[in-house]
Amino acid sequence: MNPLSSNPQATPNRSPALTEPAGAAPYTITDREATRQAREQQVGQRPGTLNIRPGALKPRLFLMSYDDSTFTEQEYTDRYDELLDELRQHPELKHWIDVRGYGDLPLIEQMMQDFGLHPLQMEDVLNDYQRAKIDVFDDNRLFMVSRMTDFTRDLEIDDDQLSIFTGPNYVLTFQDDYDDCLDSLRTRIRSNFSTLRRHPVLYLAYALTDVVLDHYYPTMAAIGDYIEDLEEAIFADKRPRRLLNRILRIKKDVVRFRRLVYPERDKIAEILRLPEEIMPETLKIFYRDAYDHAIQALDLAESYRDNISSLTDLYLSDQGNRMNEVMKVLTIISTIFIPLSFVVGLYGMNFQHVDEHGHLLPRNMPELYSPWGYPMVLFAMGMVVATQLFYFYRKGWLTNR
């Protein structure tokens, strides 16, 4: 049954303005904190319970309708009824319903009812930390999850969940942020010469997955450039502060990226195993190409992980070499002053020059009363230092050889 068929009770009685969930935290809350609160909120709840995480954005609704010769695009934020009417009035067109933001639970529940979405799948959408996967509805409709990534200016991997539902003539997507990596796909749909508009609606679901995969490469390129900068910084004369912390931080991001790509590869492999009546062979050709992209991204992630491990060893080795250089200088300085300390310590001993009867004691440091005693001692100490430096130089201890 088409979930968009006319139903007098399907249209909700909604107020013109969408309201945020009660008790929502201000938008200053961090994503990690919001995710932690959402997980704690779900502990012990029955499966399929829908919860809006704190700080969720107000939903914005976008609709793209197209076929070979027709294209329309409009935003229906605060006008869900009109969007639903547009879908029902044009069943001959292919539609992409793009929902950005989860901050209106009544709207989400109404969409779940109108499009025939399972509560467990909608729970996965709102939880927003699902791994990439694919589920098949009883009527051969698909539910797919992908992870969109970006390497931010804060030198961290930022990933967002893209949830995709397919229908007889539509694709419904959910994401929690207004910004995404899908603008290139929207541009392709707007083009009158786009081959995408001539393919069945399932091809749009593939195109969404393919764009997400393609966006992994700029992310990995940015990570690769940053790794090269770290490698150059290791051998720089003036290192950035906390360089090791930066290396360990990017290592954590690469491991996280690898965890994102692995499920994406497994998801596409599962799509390729779907029967013909669910996924036509004409579309599996495209998914095989996407599978190759996932393998390449995974190989890059593995390579970068090995590079960072080598980078950590290189940093620790260079740090040890620098410490050895410091210790060599300190050792040379200490070695030079050891005989000098012996000489001045020897001449610092207090012996009487005469005994109690006034007789001279010639073997008790006569140099102390010699007019050239002090210059001669300084000259002898200088010769000791010169001899040591010449010996160190001949051994190569004063140079890098």
Secondary structure, 3 states (H helix, E strand, C coil): CCCCCCCCCCCCCCCCCCCCCCCCCCCCCCHHHHHHHHHHHHCCCCCCCCCCCCCCCCCEEEEEEECCCCEEEEECCCCHHHHHHHHHHCCCCEEEEEEECCCCHHHHHHHHHHCCCCHHHHHHHHHCCCCCEEEECCCCCEEEEEEEEEECCCCCEEEEEEEEEECCCEEEEEECCCCCCCHHHHHHHHCCCCHHHHCCHHHHHHHHHHHHHHCHHHHHHHHHHHHHHHHHHHCCCCCCCCHHHHHHHHHHHHHHHHHHHHHHHHHHHHHHCCCCCCCCHHHHHHHHHHHHHHHHHHHHHHHHHHHHHHHHHHHHHHHHHHHHHHHHHHHHHHHHHHHHHHHHHHCCCCCCCECCCCCECCCCCHHHHCCCHHHHHHHHHHHHHHHHHHHHHHHCCCCCC
